[in-house]
Amino acid sequence: MLFLPKSVLVFRNENLTEVREEFIQQLSEHHAKTHDFKHEFFLRSMLKFGTQPIKIELEKLQEPEVIKVNLYAYDKNT
């Protein structure tokens, strides 16, 4: 995960494939409902690019917030 100004970039993690697919499905349903088009078409389009990172823009968040993030490393490669 990469935190950008007013957005978050979520990278693919092989351990979280099911969680990612569920998130993409919920995102697709919300976006389709908001823009009044078929959810199934949009979902298929999104799943084609399943290896790509997902960028989530936080439009409603006008003021920056400080959040605590814990990062752990086991060695120089992990």
C-alpha positions as CSV (number, residue, x, y, z in Angstrom):
1,M,0.0,0.0,0.0
2,L,1.3,3.4,-0.9
3,F,-0.2,6.5,0.7
4,L,-0.4,9.5,-1.7
5,P,-2.0,13.0,-1.3
6,K,-5.8,12.4,-1.2
7,S,-5.4,8.8,-2.5
8,V,-4.1,5.3,-1.7
9,L,-2.5,2.9,-4.1
10,V,-3.1,-0.8,-3.2
11,F,-0.7,-3.3,-4.8
12,R,-1.4,-7.0,-5.4
13,N,-0.6,-9.4,-2.7
14,E,-0.8,-13.1,-3.5
15,N,-1.8,-13.9,0.1
16,L,-4.9,-11.7,-0.1
17,T,-6.4,-12.8,-3.5
18,E,-9.8,-13.5,-2.1
19,V,-10.0,-10.3,-0.2
20,R,-8.9,-8.3,-3.2
21,E,-11.5,-9.9,-5.4
22,E,-14.2,-9.2,-2.9
23,F,-13.1,-5.6,-2.6
24,I,-13.1,-5.3,-6.4
25,Q,-16.6,-6.7,-6.6
26,Q,-17.9,-4.2,-3.9
27,L,-16.1,-1.4,-5.7
28,S,-17.7,-2.4,-9.0
29,E,-21.2,-2.6,-7.5
30,H,-20.8,0.9,-5.9
31,H,-19.4,2.5,-9.0
32,A,-22.0,0.9,-11.3
33,K,-24.8,2.1,-9.0
34,T,-23.4,5.6,-8.8
35,H,-23.0,5.9,-12.6
36,D,-26.1,3.9,-13.5
37,F,-24.7,1.1,-15.6
38,K,-24.4,-2.7,-15.5
39,H,-22.2,-4.0,-12.6
40,E,-21.3,-7.3,-14.4
41,F,-19.7,-5.5,-17.4
42,F,-17.7,-3.2,-15.2
43,L,-16.6,-6.1,-13.0
44,R,-15.3,-8.1,-15.9
45,S,-13.4,-5.1,-17.1
46,M,-11.8,-4.6,-13.7
47,L,-10.9,-8.3,-13.3
48,K,-9.0,-8.3,-16.6
49,F,-6.5,-6.0,-15.0
50,G,-6.3,-8.0,-11.7
51,T,-2.5,-7.7,-11.5
52,Q,-2.5,-3.9,-11.6
53,P,-2.5,-1.7,-8.5
54,I,-5.8,-0.1,-7.5
55,K,-5.8,3.6,-6.9
56,I,-8.5,4.9,-4.5
57,E,-9.0,8.7,-4.6
58,L,-10.3,10.2,-1.4
59,E,-12.3,13.1,-2.8
60,K,-14.3,13.8,0.3
61,L,-11.2,14.0,2.5
62,Q,-10.3,17.7,2.3
63,E,-8.2,18.0,5.4
64,P,-5.1,15.7,5.7
65,E,-5.2,13.2,8.6
66,V,-2.3,11.7,10.4
67,I,-2.5,7.9,10.6
68,K,-0.2,5.4,12.3
69,V,1.3,2.7,10.0
70,N,3.4,-0.1,11.3
71,L,5.9,-1.7,8.9
72,Y,7.7,-4.9,9.6
73,A,10.8,-6.4,7.8
74,Y,12.2,-9.9,8.3
75,D,15.3,-9.3,6.3
76,K,16.5,-7.0,3.5
77,N,14.3,-8.8,0.9
78,T,11.1,-9.1,2.9
